[in-house]
């Protein structure tokens, strides 16, 4: 018997535009749903000091445990949009 830890692996992006990096970061973080973390932020410079920032968010809810008799059955139990973090024999 095997057990695996799984968690959501959804990703979203948001884009903001302005001149002040700390303010742009705050605007991006305000758009993150509960349980989501900003994984990366890419800044593009435009003429006149304008910055366009694209933030990428990943869902990081609490992991859950699933069980199955073998690896194939375990992989089949991982829901769409989730990822397997670890596997152990029980």
C-alpha positions, 0 to 999 in steps of 0.5 A: 500500500502506498500513500502520497501527499498532494496539493493544488497546483493551479496558477494564475497571472495578474498584470499591473502598470505604474511607476512605483515598484512597492505600490505595484507589488502591493497591487499584485498581492491584493489580487491574490486569492486566499491560499495563493502565493506570488511565485514570480514577478516580471517587470518590463520597463516602458518609456517615461518610467512606466513599469508593467509588472506581471505577477504569477500566483500559485495555489498553496493550500494544505496538502492532503493524503491519498492512498492506493495499492500501487503507483499507477492507482495512486497517480490515477487518484491525483485530481486534475490541477493537483500535484503529487509531492511525496510517496511513501510505503505504508 
